[in-house]
Amino acid sequence: MTSTATCAVAAQATATSVPSRRASEVSWMQRAANTVFGAPSARRANGGAEASFVPRVLRGPHWRRRQETASVFAIDRKGGEANERLPRIWISERAQGENASGRTFVASYPSGPDKGGWRAFDLAEIYFAEALSLAGEERRAQRVECYRAAEILLLHAAARGHVAAHWRLGIIYEADLGEGRYWEGLLESRALHSASTPCDERAHRHFSYAAYHGHGEACWRLGDMVAAGRGCVADAGRAWQLYRRAFELESGAFDEDRASTGNAALRLARAFELGRGCAQSFRRARTWYRVAACSLGAAFDQGQWHYKRERAEARRGVARMAQELDGRY
């Protein structure tokens, strides 16, 4: 994970490279198709399987080279510094079809009303999922670009009041998934004395918004930041309260996220075992470890394998608390 200082320096360094008003990667043909059909690909907009509407006879070396070197995303500036907030973003996906390579633009945002930011959030989740699939150092650059595209779309969604967009933005900033390369408007990037907001502060702000509006996972993630003093002053008592609120929000809910319930319970168990933010109690710690083991086990069985380590920790915690209460080692 990149440190806060590194994140701020990297963001400041990238702010000097200001892109043009209109993305040069998007051709006039794609812009025309977007205006007429609502998507840069006429065939795609009208239900075709292929992402390009260029006839096969015209798909020569130049066309293939353009597709193979297409960006993960492209942006159009909205206007002058005083009016600019968030840009139009052109969205690409991997080329489809036999022997296809590269990417092609398939959508743009914003393109019409999006009350609540749901379309922006869905598009961001596609990019986020693609980034998670790009493992390995050789795919690092493309992975970062996917996270950068997701961030811009999530900022659009967050500006429209989408609570989960704030939670996802918090995850991106907390782990510095964009490696310091985050969106800045013309006004911010050209200011002589501007300083990029550190990643921890960004993550704390977005997690706080989502937690305040009842997002369970945002609560326990915010609790982790408060406990560690990241983006704020460390406060074990407030962290414990956030863990408890996360569990209460998720446990027994109609759409309960068992992974979120288990992670909140695991953190409550740690707090009771060590007496952090609450009175120390091995008995209560054992109870919470049991709840965590059950919930995380269910999440693991449902396919959330990335919580394997937490599930194992909860099971070990149950055995360890039994030893502490029994007094035999």
N, C-alpha and C positions, 0 to 999 in steps of 0.2 A: 504494500500500500504506500502510495506516495505521501510524504509528509505535507502538513499544511503550508509550510514555507515554500516547499518545492512547487506545490500547486499554484500558489499565488505568483511566483516568479515566472512559471511556464505560461500562465494565462496572460501576464503582462507582456511577455515576449511575443506571443502570438497576436496580440492586439494591434501590433504595428502593421500587419499584413491585412489591409482592408480590401475585401473583394469589390468587384465592380457593381454597378447598380443592377444590371441584369446578368444572370448566369450565362456565360458563354457556352457552357456544355449543353444547354438546351437549344435545339435547333429551331428555326422559324417554323418548320413543318410541325414539330411537336407543340409549339405554342399555339399554332392555328388549330390543331386537333384538340388541344385543351379548351380553347375558346368555343369551338363548335360542339364537341362531344363530351366535354367535361373531364377529359383525360388526355394525356400526351399521346396515347396510342388509340387511334380510331377503332382498330380491330378489337383491342382489349375492352374499350368502352362499350362496344356493341356485342360483347359476349364471345369474342373469338378466343381460341386457346392460345394463340401466339401473342407475344407482347409487342410485336412490330407489325405495322400495316404496310410496310414497304414490300412491293411484289418481289418474289424470289429472283426474277431476272435482273432486278436492280440491286441485289445484295452483293455488290462487288467488294474488292479489297478495302476501299475507303469506308464503306458501310460497316464491314466487320471490324475494322480498326477502331472506328468510332464507338462501336458497342463494347469491344474488349477493353477500351480505356475509359469507359464511362465512370463517372464518380459515384460513390455510394449515395450522395445527395448533392444538391446544388441549391443556392439561395439567391433570391432577388431582393435587393434592398427596397424598402417601402418608399423612401423619400428623403427629405432633408433631415438634418440632425435633430432639429427641434421636434419634428413630428414622428420620428422613427421609434418604434418600440420593438416589435418582433417581425422577422422577415417572412416572405413567402418562401416555402421550401418545396423543392421538387424531389419527389420520392422515387427511388429506383428499386428494382429487385433483380435477382439473378435471372439471366436470360433462360428461356425455356425452349424445349425442342431438342431434337437429336443433334449431337455434336455442338450444341450451343455453348458459348462462353461469354464472360463479361456480364454487363448489366445493361438495363434499359429503363428509362423513366416511364412510370406507369400512373402517376398521380401527382397532384400538387395540393398544397394546403397553405392558406385557407382557400376554399373554392365554394362559397355559399355559406349559409348560416350553419352554425354548429353549437346549438344551445347546450350548455353544460360541458362542452369540450369532449364529448364521447368519441367523435370520429378522430380527433387528434390523439386521444389516449390510445385508441385501438391501433392506429398507425405506428405510434411510438412503441407499443408492445411488440409489434412485428419486428421492428428494428432491434429491440432489446433481446428478443428471442434469437434473432440471427447472430447477434454479438455473442451470446452465450454458446452458440454452436461453433464459433470460430476459435477453437482452442489452439494453443501452440504459439511459439514466438514468431514463426513464419507468417502467421495471420494477424499479428498484433496490430499493424497499421489499419487493416480493414476493420478489425474489431473496435478500435478506438473511433473510427469514422461512424460506425453504426451507433455507438453510444452518443456521439456528438449529434447525430440526426435525431435520436430519441430525445435528447435534452431539449432541442428546439421545439419539437412537437409537444413535449410535456409542458414546456413553458406556455405554449398556446393553450393547452388544456387547463393548466392551473389558472391562467388569466381568466378563463371562463368558469371558474369555480369548481373544477373537478378535484375532489378530495384525494382520490387515489393517485392523481398525477403528482401531488405534493409528496406523497409517500415514496413514489418511484424516483422523483428528483432527489429526495434525501438519500436514497440508496446509491445513486450515481455519484453524488458529491461526497458522501461518507467514505466510500472506497476509492474516490478519485478515479473512476472508471474512464473518464475522458482524458486522463493524464494532463490536467491543467488547461486543456483546450476547450473552453466554454464560450458560449455566446456572449458578446458584448456589442451594444449598439454603437453607431457612429459617434454619438456624443461622448460616451464613456471611453471609447478607444482612442479618440483624438484629444481628450483632455490632458493638459500638460501635467497635472498633479493627481491624476486618477490612480487609484490602487485597487486591484481586483480583490473582491471579497474572498477571504480564505475559505477553503472547502468545508472545514468544520463548521464555520458560522453559517454557510449556506445550508448544509445538511441539518443543522439544529433548527434553523428557521422553518424549513419545509416540514420536517418531522413534527415540529411544534404545532404547525397549522393543521396537519392531518390528525394528530393526536387530539387536539382540541375539538375537532369535528367527529370524533368517535371512531377513528381507524385503529384497530387493535394492534396490528404489527407495528405501526408507526409509534405506538405507545411504548412497547418494550425496546424498540430500537432507540427511541429518544432516551429511555431509561439508561441504556448502555452508555450513551454519550454523556448524560448527566453524571453517572457514576464515575466515569473516567475524566470528567472535566474537559471534554472536547467541545469547543465552541461556547462554553459557559463555565461557571464556577462549579467544581465538584460538590455534589450534595447527595450523600448516600440515602438520607431520608426521603428526598424527593424521588430518587430513582426507585426506591421500594414502592412508593405510591403509584408510580407509573407502571411498574410491573403488575401490581394488583389491579389497576384499572384495565390494563391490557387483558388480563385473565377474565375479568368480569365482563368485558365487552364481547369476548369471543365464546366463552364457555356457555354452552346451552343455546347459542344462537341458531336460528334456522339454517343459516349458511355458514356454520362454524368452520373456521380454518383450524384443523387439528394441529397443524405445525405451529401456528401462532399461539394457540392455547398451550401447547407443550413447551414452547420457548419461554413464555411468560412464567409458567410453573417452575421450569428449571431455574430461572433467575430468582424466583422467590425461595426456592430450596437452598440455593447458594447463600442467599442473604440470611436465612434462619440458621444455617450451619455455622456461618462465620460471625453472625451478629452485626451485619452491616445494614444500618438504617432501621433495625428492629431488634427486639430482645432475642438473644441467642437461645435456640431450642433445637436439640437433635430430634426430638419427637415430631415437631412440626416440619422440620426439614425432611424427615423420612416420608411424611405424608405428601409433601409437595414433590419429592423425587418420584414417588409412586405415580402421582397424577401426570408428571412430565413423561415418565417412561411409557405410560399407557397412550397418551396423546401422540407423542412422537413416534411410537411404534405403529399407530394407526396411519399417521402421515407417511411413514416409510413404506408401509404396505400399499398405500395408494399411489406410490410412484415418486414421492418426494425424497429421493435417495440422498440428496445433498445434506440431509439432516441425520445421516448415519452416526456422525461423531457425537452429536447432542443426545441421540437416543442411547448410545453406549455410555455416555457420562451419567445420564439419569439412572440407568440400571446399576452402574457402579455405585452411585450415590445411595440407592436403596440398601445395597449390601453394606456399605460403609456405615450408614446410620444405624443399621441393625447391630453391627459390632460395637458401636459407641454406646448404645443403650444396653446391650447385654454385658458389656465390660470385659469380654474375652476376645483376645486377638490371636 
